[in-house]
Amino acid sequence: MFPTRALFSQAVRVTLFTRAGCGLCDTAKHAVTQVHKRKPFDYSELDIMVPDNKPWRDVYEFDVPVLHVQSIQDQAKQALSDPKKLFHRWTEQEVENLVDEAEKQQK
């Protein structure tokens, strides 16, 4: 294991805003998953149709899938940078580029 890489995996948070039955979301998830296999980062999916996620549904109801890539500015407080966003369709390379940018903010 490479210690530096382990630190970076904790330095970037990626959130996929999605909904069930969304074909574009499935394609987007596949692209993010492929990058995640090569370059670990904190990854989560958020279904905007879950009642507790109504604030996100109000923002992204007609835009999913949406991807947020953020650097963690303060590990103790979990303070995050403003998100870099991708909407609707993206490539693995676009995801990897944003993760790389977020990692560089930590240096």
C-alpha positions as a printed Julia matrix, in Angstrom:
107×3 Matrix{Float64}:
   0.0    0.0     0.0
   1.16   3.51   -0.77
   0.58   5.84    2.24
   0.38   8.96    0.08
  -2.36   7.44   -2.03
  -4.3    6.47    1.12
  -4.21  10.09    2.24
  -5.56  11.28   -1.1
  -8.4    8.77   -0.95
  -9.56  10.62    2.16
  -8.97  14.03    0.57
 -11.63  13.85   -2.17
 -15.35  13.28   -1.86
 -17.44  12.29   -4.88
 -21.24  12.26   -4.69
 -23.51  10.95   -7.43
 -27.04  12.35   -7.35
 -29.31   9.79   -8.97
 -32.76   8.22   -9.03
 -34.1    4.7    -9.62
 -34.96   3.73  -13.18
 -32.69   6.35  -14.75
 -30.69   4.94  -17.67
 -28.35   7.94  -17.79
 -27.72   7.43  -14.06
 -26.72   3.81  -14.66
 -24.24   4.87  -17.36
 -22.86   7.64  -15.14
 -22.49   5.25  -12.2
 -20.51   2.86  -14.39
 -18.08   5.63  -15.41
 -17.57   6.72  -11.8
 -17.14   3.12  -10.63
 -14.43   2.49  -13.23
 -12.48   5.54  -12.07
 -13.0    4.53   -8.42
 -11.35   1.17   -9.13
  -8.2    2.94  -10.37
  -8.18   5.93   -8.04
  -9.79   5.51   -4.61
 -11.83   8.38   -3.14
 -14.72   8.82   -0.72
 -17.76   7.9    -2.87
 -21.46   7.98   -2.16
 -24.7    7.9    -4.1
 -27.71   9.94   -3.14
 -31.17   9.05   -4.5
 -32.95  12.38   -4.82
 -36.38  10.71   -4.69
 -35.94   9.49   -1.1
 -38.13  11.74    1.09
 -35.19  12.77    3.32
 -33.38  14.06    0.22
 -36.12  16.49   -0.81
 -33.77  19.52   -0.7
 -31.6   17.84   -3.35
 -34.66  16.82   -5.38
 -35.72  20.47   -5.42
 -32.33  21.38   -6.93
 -31.66  18.44   -9.28
 -35.03  16.83  -10.1
 -34.7   17.45  -13.84
 -30.91  17.25  -14.04
 -29.87  13.8   -12.75
 -27.4   12.35  -12.96
 -25.26  15.02  -11.34
 -21.78  14.45   -9.96
 -20.15  16.58   -7.25
 -16.38  16.33   -6.79
 -15.02  18.14   -3.74
 -11.76  18.31   -1.87
 -11.94  17.93    1.89
 -10.45  21.16    3.2
 -10.39  20.25    6.9
 -10.32  16.56    7.81
 -11.42  17.15   11.42
 -14.42  19.3    10.49
 -15.07  17.6     7.15
 -15.16  21.06    5.54
 -15.57  20.72    1.77
 -14.57  22.88   -1.16
 -17.2   24.18   -3.52
 -18.2   21.27   -5.75
 -17.0   20.86   -9.3
 -20.02  19.45  -11.13
 -20.8   17.25  -14.09
 -24.34  16.99  -15.47
 -26.17  14.31  -17.46
 -23.36  12.62  -19.43
 -19.66  12.37  -18.8
 -16.67  10.2   -19.53
 -14.35   8.37  -17.17
 -11.64  10.83  -18.18
 -13.75  13.83  -17.15
 -14.37  12.27  -13.73
 -10.7   11.43  -13.3
  -9.68  14.98  -14.27
 -11.96  16.48  -11.6
 -10.67  14.05   -8.96
  -7.1   14.99   -9.92
  -7.95  18.7    -9.58
  -9.48  18.1    -6.15
  -6.39  16.16   -5.03
  -4.13  19.03   -6.13
  -6.1   21.43   -3.89
  -4.79  19.37   -0.96
  -1.12  19.85   -1.82
